[in-house]
Amino acid sequence: MEQSSIQELYIQYLTGVLTVDETRELEQRLETDERFRQQWELLKQEAEALGASAYLQRIDSAAVLQRIKFKRKTNFQVYKLLAAAAVLLLLSVGGYWFLHQPPKEKSIPVASLVTHKAVQLESNGATIQLADDSGQHTIALKNATINAAKGSMQYASLDTSLNTLSVPAGQTYHIRLSDGSEVWLNASTRLRFPFHFTGKREVFVEGEAYFRIAADARHPFIVNTPLTAIQVLGTSFNVNTYQPNKVKTALVDGKVITDNRKGQLEELKPGIQADYTNGEGFSTSRFDPEEVLSWKDDIYYYHSKNLAALLEEASRFYGIRFTAVEDLPASQTVTGLMDRKRLEDFLSDLKTTAKLNFTVKNNEVQVHL
């Protein structure tokens, strides 16, 4: 077993995610495999000598997460490993050691809170709720015919007035526009668009969305955000406006030019993300497509995120309100992932490692130390 694999197993052991059977297998391996036992003892000695804080700081959490993402793609039965990554705390002060942590509890009563609101379409003064089921639905409006199935819609119409598609927290949605372009909308996102384009193709987005634009050199496609405008031909890209006064545009393929409506332009190549911050302008960097687009698969990766920001993200991602009833340590950060289908595992991991407690009250999850 490679050293990095042993370290991942050691992290699982420390964070208490091993089952009884897995723990028994580990004990047998320690008794029968001398090379494995020696490597294990070296990790244990290093951890005990440094203490939890220093040891966890030395772990390359980004590298571990990359390895876990690869394993997740090749083996969907490794959720225990994912859970271990999700609780890799990078503590700058203090710490807590989990050498003899009991099995995690799975009794946080949150399932009843997952009551998603309907996706809504506002068109020509009417508001339509799009059903969240697997059946096909045809909705006849005065100005359009909507065909909707679970999590997706397309339509037929010649109406050029703007409509608004609103996706609530905890959900995603897909729409095919009249020109054949496709848009995937993340939680808490709004898209304003016409049923029918005439000349310039133009939409408005707030939140996060992934666009796959149909090529049409004669008719540029414009994506407007609260701070920028993105000029597109045929291309795929992600745009994120969740943070106030900031827009992130990540180009997957093709070509886009994003501008701040004040004459400042940034032309992107595939694999490059442009971050526009109000008052500071543009900055560019390479991005990991799997991380940026993971929300489309109901996964969210996070790096060195403080607990307050993580709970805010969790509220939007799961569609459940998380409220801290007392100040959380600003110096404590976490690297890992959230899986929209595994809310209780996410909470159990934070309870084990960050020593957070959760109480369900007034239709929200209250968080306290």
Disulfide bonds with the S-S distance in Angstrom:
none
